[in-house]
Amino acid sequence: MLIIEPICEKSLTYILKNIDYDFNTLVPKNASQYQINKFILHNDKIRCFNSLGYFVIKLKKDLSPIGFISIIPRYIHENLINELGYFIIKYYRNNNFMKEAIFHTLNYVFNNTNIDKIYSLVEDSNSVSKHILLNIMMFNFIGSLPNCSKLTQVYYLTKSKFLNQKELIYIKTNKCLIKNKRTLI
């Protein structure tokens, strides 16, 4: 149902126009063309560093960009981690697209890179993301980080756990897709 590919200027511009709130990224919702180009160059540098970075999520049926997913290096308390981040345009939420995108991204990362652990930082109030990470993708909860005005929860998944539980995670992901058949059109 989805295509995941490196983000480009056109896709990023489309996604930014359809964001319903500012999210924590290097490019603001109302970004200028200069800021968008700078972000794309920055993403190219990230991709050179670890072959990952920001990717656009598109519907396979019409190639519409519906969000992005990323694996980027980030420092937390002087430790370099690889962080999973994601965003989906409001119109496409609650259709299980993000579960599919996360599964395929993790599958790619753990089978094609030397990354052995992925972290994800989630605002305490984001119950949907917490459910996806804990109950569908089988991430482990580490603890919370105080972050200015918001409490951020930290989750991680190891390569060995993902590969050992891959079939179960895939079944959980597909149960969600089958349950909501209108997304399969």
Disulfide bonds with the S-S distance in Angstrom:
none
